[in-house]
Amino acid sequence: STGRPGGGRPTMAASAGGAAASTPPPAITEELLRKLPKAELHCHLDGSVRVRTILELAAEQAVALPARTERELRALVCVDDTCESLEEYLRGFSITGKVLQTPYAITRAMYELAEDAVADGVKYLEVRFSPVLHTVDQMAFTSVMEAICDGQAMAELHLPITVRVIVCGLRHLPSATNRALAEICWRYRHQGVVAFDLAGPENGFSSRLHVDAFDIIRHRSLNCTLHAGEGAGAEYIKDSIRHCGAQRIGHGVALREDEQLMQYVIDKRVALECCPTSNVHTKAIARYADHPIRAFFDAGVLVVPSTDNRTVSDITLSAEYAKLVAAFAFGVEEVLRLLDHGFQAAFLAPNLRRRLRAQCFATSFHVLREHGFDMSGVFANWCHYREIGVAKDDLLPRPPRYWGGHTNPPLTRDVLRALPKCDLHCRFDGGLSLAYLWRHLTPTVIEDVLGVRLGTKREFVAFLTTEGGAASASASSLSESTR
């Protein structure tokens, strides 16, 4: 036992002889994780283009590639844990960048990335990219932005997923260029763009050089996330928060170097977008087991597992979660909490974030329970879930309201009278009350119309309500007489 509440421990089942026997502990597999709704907060467009799409776009645009077959190209674009250097890792980006220089290619890549995310069980996706990398052929920033937003809109229209866009500035670019990127970023805030990021090489390129760009973003009420603490020390994380107002940090591996800064990150709920597989490939860490995500999680940091580059690192979000479970013994309740972290830190409007968070939490809870997991750890750690907006009673199995032998009470006129109704076909002259007719018509007129002498209101009402259709027609004639 890991000693953690709800850590995948099985429920007790009675044996055929009546003795309690424990069932084998269910496994948190990649297949199971694919069924759970997830949020992907750190995913680069140019690192997540399908290899087949690269080949097809190259053929359409007459772009020369260093390989002719999908297998050969995959060997050049994708890396694994044997990746020897950052240069080898970045090789794939130089290839994908060649075919992402037209609006159509950007729109297609964006839409297909959303398709791949849906197949992996992702319900919320934030895709980040830098428009400046798509201007090799002099495409304007506005054309780039229109293309990415078209892909985002198509994905939300045709796929069961919510997609948002993050624009990236680059640390090594002049501050004037990043200011221009910030200006174009906020102008598309009503077309799915939610945040501004600062990526690129860290060492020697402090975020303080680009404060003006983030001032523009904050003054326009957009969100800020920065790559920091991946290729440099904790001071780069501190600068990103202090000078640029970072609400989230991309990677943040170096946070482990500064306990005081870590406590600040915990207290202010600054989320860490952790990409362990990518960090191994970029040599931010030597081995997967060296990643500090387990220590961050145990300390209370809001950690969000992410893929970074789905194609280049050859990873899906479900596979990343499966590797975390295997390497760091995350239990079922902890996995549920990690999943919730993604929705909690999403750059969404508060009402939409609350609804999506509650729906996905409830769905994950029920899927895990249906697969035989002991979910008592969720209730033991309810302090982590109280703010989601899901009541405990809604998570507990309940018997159907009506079961065998029960008979529903009769629908009486009094019951029907109490129900709100809508009458869509009612004639005005046939809808006058009998009391109104009696009050406004003389006995002589009534006798002329009905052909019968009625001396009292009781006789009048009794005659009209017992003569069926003929009486109804007579009532309409009487109504004409009141005009």
N, C-alpha and C positions, 0 to 999 in steps of 0.2 A: 504494500500500500504506500502511496505517496504521502499520505497524511493530509491531503487537501480535500475539502468538502466536495462531494459530487465528482470525484476524480475518475469517473467511468466505472464505479463499483456497481455490480449487478444487484437487481432486486432478488429477494428470497422467494422461492417458489416451493409450494408443498409437493412432496413426492407422492407417488400413487399410494404409498402406505401411510400417508399423513405426516411424515417427518419433514421438517424443513430442510431443503437442500439448495445450495447456491447454484445459480446458472453460470455458465462461463461468461467472463466479462466481455461485453461487446467491444469490437475494435473500431476506432475512429479512422476509417479508411478514406482514401481520396475520393472513392465513389460516393461515400456518404457525405463528405464535405461538399461535393458538387451539388448535392440536393439542398444545401443550406443557403439561404439568401445572403449575399456578401456585398461589401462596399470596397471598391478599388480606388484608392485616393492618390496613388503615385504611379502613373503609367505614361511613358513617353510615346508619342505617335511614331516618330521615326525609328524607334527601337522595337516596334510591335507590328510591323507590316508583314503580311503573309509572304513567304518565300515564293509561292506560286504567283502571287500578285506582282512581285518585283520583276519576275520574268516576263509576265504579260505586259506590264507597263513599259518595260524596256523595249519590247518588240514593237509596241504601238508608237513609241517616241523615237525609235532608232537610236537608242542609247546602248553603247557597248558595255558589256559586263565581263568580269573576269571568269565567268563560268557559263556553260550553255545548258546544263541540265539542273533540275531542281535538287538532285542529290549533291551535285558538285557545289551549287550555290549555297545550299544549307551548311555545308562544311565550312564555308568562308564567313557566312553571316552569323551563325549560331556558335556559341561556345559552351563549354562545360566546366567542371571543377578543375580540369587540367589546364585551364587558361593560364598562361605564364606571365602576362603583362597587361597593363592598361591599354597599350598600343594594340595588342591583339584583340582586346575587347571592343575597342573603338573602330576596328576595321569594318564591322558590319554597318555602322552608321554612314561611312563614306559611300557604301554601296546603295543603301536605301535612299540617301539624299539625292542621288543622281536621277531617280525616277519620281521624285516628289517636287517637281518644279513647274507643274501645271495645276490649275484649279481642279480639273477633273480628278487628277491623281490624288490630291489631298482629300477631296470629298469621298472618293472611293475607299481610301485607306482608313479614314475616320469611321465610315459606316461598317466596314468589315471588322474593324477592331471592336465595335459595339456588338456585332454578330458573334464574334468569338467569346466576348465576355458573357453574353447571354447563355451560350452553350456551356459555360463554366459555372453558371448559377449566380452571376453577378447581377444585382438589382440596381446598383448605383455606381456610376463610372465617372471619374474625372480624368480627362485626357489633357496632357500638357505638351506644349510644343513652342518653338521659337520661330516666329514669322521670318526673322532675318535669315534663317537657314534655307528658306524657300524662295530666295530672290536672286539666285545665281543667274537666271535668265531675265533679270530685270522685272520680275513680277512685282507689282505694287503691294504694299502692306494691306491695303483695303481688299485687293483681290484675294490675297492669302486668307484674310479673316472671313471674307464672304464664303470661301470654299470650305473652311473648317466648320463654319456655322451651318452651312447647307448639310454637311454630313451629320452634324449633331441633330438638326431638325428632322432629317430623314430617319435617323435611328430611333428617335423618340416617337415618330409617327408610326413606324412599322414594327418596332420591336418592344417587348415588355421590359423596358429599362429606362432609367433616368440618367441622362448624360449631361455633363458640364465640361467647360473648357477652361484651362489655365494657360495664360500666356507667359512665356519664359524670357526674361532678360538673360544676358550672359556676362559673367564677371569680367572676362578679359576684353570686352568691348568698351569703347569710349562711353563715358557717362551720357553724352548727348544721344547716342544711339539707343541706350536703354530708356532714356526719357521719351524718345519717340515711340518706342514700344509700349511704354506705359500709357501714352496718350491714345494710341490706337486700341489698347486693351479696354479702357473704360468706356470707349464709344460703342462697344459691343456688349455692354453689361445686360442689355435687354434681349440679347440673342444667345444666351447660354454661357457667356464668359463670366466667371465668378471670382477670379483671383489672378494675381501676378506673382511670378516666381523668379528666383535668381539662381541660375545653374552655371555650369562651366567649372573650370579649374579653380580651386580655392587658394592654394598657397600663393601668397603675394598679391591676391586680388580681394581685398577686404570689401565686405558689403557696405562699409562706410563711404566708399567711393560712389555709391549709387543711391544715396539717401534721397536725392531729389526725385528720382523715379518713384520711390515708394511714398513720398509725400503726395505726389499726384494721385496715386492709387488710393491712399487713405482718405484724402479729401473728397474723393468720388465714392466713398463708402464701399469699396471693393475689399476683398480679403488678401492677405499676404502669407505666402509660404516660401521658404528659402531652403535650397540645398546647403547644408552646413554640417561640419563634423564628420564628413566622409573621407576627405583627403587632407584634412588639416585638424588642428586641435580644438579644444572646447571653447577657446576664445572666439572662434568664428561663429559658434552657436550664440554666444553671449552678444556679439556685435549684431547678429541678425535680429535678435529679440530687442535689444536696447535701442539700436539706431534705425531699424527698418520696420519694427512693429510686427515681427513674425508671429502669426497665430499657430502655425505648424512649422515643423522642421523636417526637411527631407533627409533621411538616413540618420543623422545624429549619433553615430557610433561613438564619437569622442565625448559624449556627455558623461560617460563613466569616469572621465578624468577629473571632474569637478563636482564634488558632492553638494556644495552649496548651490551651484547652478542647477543641479538636478532637483533639489528641493524647490527651487523657484519654479522650474518647469512643472513640477507636480502641483504646487499651490495654484499656479495660474492656468492650469489645464492646457498647457501648450502640447499639442499632440506630436508624436514622432511617427513619421511615415517610414517604417522599417522594411528594408528590402534585403534580407539575409543572403539569398542566393546571388543577387547582383553584387553584394558587398564582397563575397568570396571571389567572384570573377574579376572585380576591379582592384582586388588586393587591399581593400579597406580592412579585411580580417583574413587571417591565414586559413582558418577552417570554419565550417558551418557551426561547429560546437563552440567556437570562440565568440560567437555573436552575443552581445549583452542583452538581448531582448528579454530573456528570462529574468535577469536581475532587474531590468527596468520595470517589467510587469509586477514583480513581487514588491518593488518599492512603491508602486502606485502611479507610475508614469502611464499616460494615455498612449499606449503603443498600438499602431495600426499596421498589420502585415500588408505588404504590397509587392508587386512584381517588378516594378521599375521598367523593364524592357522584356515583354513577353516573348518576342521572337529571338532577340540576341541572346538572352539568358535561357531560352528554351524552357520556359516555366509558365504555369498557369497559377491563378490565385489559389485554387483548390490544392494543387500540388505543393504550393508554398506552405499552406496550413498543415498539410500532411507531414511535411518535413519538420515543421516546428513541433508537432505532436511527437514524432519519433525521436527528435534530438533533445527535447527539453521536457518531455513527459507532461505536457499540458493535459489536464483532465477535461472532462466534458463540460463542467461548469465554467472552467477557465476559457475553453474554446468559445463558449457562448458569450462570455464577456469580451473576448477579443473581437468577435463578430460585431458586437454592439458598439465597440469603440469606433469602428469604421463609420457607422451611421451617426454616432454622436459627434464626430469631428468633421462631418461632411459640410462643405461650403454651400448649404442650401438655405432657402428662406425658412425661418423657424417653424412655421406651421407645416410646411411640407416635410421638413426634417423630422418633426415629432411624429407625424403620421407614418412615414416610411420606416422610422426606427421602431415604432410599436408593432407595425405589421410584420416586419422581418423578424423581430425578436420572438413574437408569438409563433410564427411559422417554424422557426428553428427549434423552439422548445418542443412543439408538438411532433416534429419530424424525429428528433432525438428520442423522445419518449416512446414513439411508435417503434423505434428500433431497439427497444429494451434497455435504455440507459436509465440509471437511477438519477432522477432530477432533483432529489432532496437538497443537493448542494446549492441550487438556485435559491431556494427559500431560506436556507441557512445564511446566505450572503445577499439577502434582499436589499441591503443598503446600496448595492451597486445598481439595482434595477428599479428602485422606487420611482425615480424621476421619469422613467420611460413612458408611463401612462397606461400600463397594462395591470389590471387588478389580479391579485393572486387567485381569486375565485375563477377567473376566466381561464386560468391555466390548469385547473384541476378537472379531472374527468367527472362528468355528472350524468346520472341516468336520464333517459328521456322523460319529458314531463308527463306524458300519458303512456301507460303500458297496458298489458293484457287485461281485459275485463272491464276497463273503464268506458263509460258511456257519456258522451258530451251532453250537457243540458239542452233542452229544446230552445229553439229560437222563437221567442214569443214576440207579440207586437210591441210590448213594452221594451224588450231588448233592442228590437230593430229601431224603435223610435229614438233610443238613446245613441244610436250610431250616427256619425256624420254622413250625410248623403248628398248626392248631386242629381238634380232633375234637369235633363237636357231638352225635354220636349214637353212644354206646358203651354196650352192656349190661354190667352188672357181672358177671353169672354167665357171660357169654360172653367175658369179657375176662381170665379167669385164665390165667396162662402154663402151657404144657404141662409145664414143669419142676416147677411147683407141684403140678399134678395128679398127676404121677408120684410125687412125694415123699410125698403124703398119701393115696394110694389103694393098696390091696393088689392084687396080681395077680388075686385071686379076684373082687373087685368089678369090676375092669376087664373081666374075661371075662364076668361076668354082664351088664354093660351093653352091651358091644360085640359079644359073641357070638364072640369070637376070643381065642385064647390068645397073649399077647404077653409074652415072657420078658425082654426088655431095654428099657431106655429108648429106645435107637435105633429099635427096631421100633415102639414106641409112638408116637414122634414121626413116623416115616415114615408110619404108617397114618393118623394124623389129618390130616396135611398133604397127602395125595395122594388123599383120597376125596371132595373137594368139599363140596357142601352137606350130604350125609348125614353126613360126618365132623363138620361144624360142629354139626349137631343132636346128634350123639353127645357132642361136647365139652360142650354145654350140659347134657346128662343127667349127665355125669360131675361137672360143677360142682355140680349138685343133690346128688350123693352126698357132697360134702365138707362140707355144712352140718351 
